[in-house]
Amino acid sequence: MTQIDVQHVSQPEVARALRQYTDFLTLFVEPTSPTQAAKAAGMAPNLAHHHVGKLADLGLLFEQRREGGKVFYTDCAPFHNIPQRALHVIAYRATRSFCFSLRSG
């Protein structure tokens, strides 16, 4: 899999994960291993591996490469477009689609 420009979110569980794990997902702007993410987030490595597996299953992270026994993941897209019908899941009140980026700048 390669990174796409915009991820169009239609599943409520994906929208929910974006809301719940936004800070964690920002650690994967560049290829990062779960262990590196755990150190940066101040969490146990096994918890970071659990979150990464969950987010990868939802299509929010993908395996970018393997290197020396480590797996590096990156975000699937720099922008996430969430249509109005899915916004109620993440507690936003809007009249149209919502697009945001995990990247700064």
C-alpha positions as CSV (number, residue, x, y, z in Angstrom):
1,M,0.0,0.0,0.0
2,T,1.1,3.5,-0.6
3,Q,0.0,6.8,0.9
4,I,-3.0,8.5,-0.7
5,D,-3.7,12.3,-0.8
6,V,-7.0,12.2,1.0
7,Q,-8.8,9.4,2.8
8,H,-12.5,9.6,2.5
9,V,-14.0,8.2,5.7
10,S,-17.4,6.6,5.5
11,Q,-17.3,4.1,8.3
12,P,-18.3,5.4,11.8
13,E,-15.7,3.2,13.5
14,V,-12.9,4.9,11.4
15,A,-14.3,8.3,12.2
16,R,-14.4,7.4,15.9
17,A,-10.8,6.1,15.8
18,L,-9.7,9.4,14.2
19,R,-11.2,11.3,17.1
20,Q,-9.9,9.0,19.8
21,Y,-6.4,8.5,18.5
22,T,-5.5,11.8,16.8
23,D,-2.5,12.5,19.0
24,F,-1.2,9.0,18.6
25,L,-1.7,9.1,14.8
26,T,0.4,12.3,14.6
27,L,3.4,10.2,15.6
28,F,3.2,8.4,12.3
29,V,3.6,11.3,9.9
30,E,7.0,9.8,9.1
31,P,7.6,6.1,9.2
32,T,7.7,5.1,12.8
33,S,7.8,1.7,14.7
34,P,5.3,1.0,17.4
35,T,8.2,1.0,19.9
36,Q,9.3,4.4,18.9
37,A,5.7,5.7,19.1
38,A,5.4,4.2,22.6
39,K,8.5,6.1,23.8
40,A,7.3,9.3,22.2
41,A,3.8,8.9,23.8
42,G,5.1,7.7,27.1
43,M,3.1,4.5,27.0
44,A,3.9,0.8,27.3
45,P,5.3,-0.8,24.1
46,N,2.6,-3.5,24.1
47,L,-0.2,-0.9,24.3
48,A,1.4,1.0,21.3
49,H,1.6,-2.3,19.3
50,H,-2.1,-2.9,20.2
51,H,-3.2,0.6,19.0
52,V,-1.1,0.3,15.8
53,G,-2.7,-3.1,15.0
54,K,-6.2,-1.6,15.5
55,L,-5.4,1.5,13.4
56,A,-3.8,-0.6,10.7
57,D,-6.9,-2.8,10.6
58,L,-9.1,0.3,10.2
59,G,-6.9,1.5,7.3
60,L,-5.5,4.6,9.1
61,L,-1.9,3.3,9.2
62,F,-0.1,1.1,6.8
63,E,3.1,-0.9,7.0
64,Q,5.7,1.3,5.2
65,R,8.7,-1.0,5.5
66,R,10.5,-3.6,7.6
67,E,14.1,-3.1,8.8
68,G,16.1,-5.3,11.1
69,G,13.1,-7.0,12.7
70,K,11.2,-3.7,13.2
71,V,8.1,-2.8,11.3
72,F,7.6,0.9,10.4
73,Y,4.1,2.3,9.9
74,T,3.0,5.6,8.4
75,D,-0.4,7.4,8.2
76,C,-2.4,6.4,5.2
77,A,-3.1,10.0,4.1
78,P,-2.2,13.5,5.1
79,F,-5.9,14.5,5.0
80,H,-9.0,12.8,6.1
81,N,-12.4,13.8,4.7
82,I,-15.4,12.9,6.9
83,P,-18.9,13.3,5.3
84,Q,-21.6,14.9,7.4
85,R,-23.4,11.6,8.0
86,A,-20.4,10.2,9.9
87,L,-19.6,13.4,11.8
88,H,-22.1,12.7,14.6
89,V,-19.8,9.9,15.7
90,I,-17.0,12.3,16.4
91,A,-19.2,14.9,18.1
92,Y,-19.0,17.6,15.6
93,R,-22.1,19.5,14.5
94,A,-21.7,20.5,10.9
95,T,-23.7,21.1,7.8
96,R,-21.2,19.7,5.3
97,S,-18.2,17.5,5.2
98,F,-15.2,18.0,7.4
99,C,-11.6,17.6,6.3
100,F,-8.6,17.8,8.6
101,S,-4.9,16.9,8.5
102,L,-2.8,15.1,11.1
103,R,0.2,17.1,9.9
104,S,1.2,20.5,11.1
105,G,1.6,23.5,8.8
